[in-house]
Amino acid sequence: MLTWDSTYAIALELRRQHPEADLETVSLGQICEWTLALSDFEDDPALVNDDILSSIFQDWFEENIHGK
């Protein structure tokens, strides 16, 4: 189960599901939509804020640079 606290796990799943995503053009709104669409995501959409979405983006960005 993914929640808004699972920013790294969300980033990994988004990276897996959207390998073609250009992080220079992905918006926080798009990250929010994609996160809410994840089958394992189970948290209140009202709890999200820009800090959480920015953390997901940062984890995704770093994983693209340093991950495999």
C-alpha positions in Angstrom: 0.0 0.0 0.0 1.3 3.4 -0.9 0.5 6.6 1.0 1.7 10.2 0.6 4.5 9.4 3.1 5.8 6.8 0.6 7.5 9.3 -1.7 10.4 7.1 -2.8 8.2 4.1 -3.4 5.8 6.3 -5.4 8.7 7.7 -7.4 9.9 4.2 -8.3 6.4 3.1 -9.4 5.9 6.2 -11.5 9.3 5.7 -13.1 8.3 2.1 -13.9 4.9 3.0 -15.3 6.0 6.2 -17.2 9.5 5.4 -18.5 8.9 7.9 -21.4 8.2 10.8 -19.0 10.4 13.8 -19.6 11.0 15.2 -16.1 11.8 18.6 -17.5 8.2 18.9 -18.6 6.3 16.9 -16.0 4.2 19.1 -13.7 3.4 18.6 -10.0 -0.2 18.3 -11.1 0.7 15.4 -13.5 2.6 13.7 -10.7 -0.5 14.0 -8.5 -2.8 12.5 -11.2 -0.4 9.7 -11.9 0.0 8.9 -8.2 -3.7 8.8 -7.6 -4.1 6.4 -10.5 -1.6 3.9 -9.0 -3.4 0.7 -8.1 -1.5 0.4 -4.8 -2.1 4.0 -3.7 -4.5 4.3 -0.8 -4.5 7.7 0.8 -6.7 10.7 1.0 -6.2 13.0 -2.1 -7.0 16.0 0.1 -3.8 15.4 2.1 -1.4 16.1 -0.7 0.5 19.4 -1.0 3.3 20.8 -3.1 6.0 19.7 -0.7 4.9 16.0 -1.0 4.7 16.2 -4.8 8.1 17.9 -4.9 9.6 15.1 -2.8 8.2 12.5 -5.2 9.6 14.5 -8.1 13.0 14.8 -6.5 13.1 11.1 -5.7 12.2 10.3 -9.2 14.7 12.7 -10.6 17.5 11.3 -8.4 16.6 7.7 -9.3 16.8 8.6 -13.0 20.3 9.9 -12.4 21.7 7.4 -9.9 19.3 4.4 -10.3 19.4 1.5 -12.7 
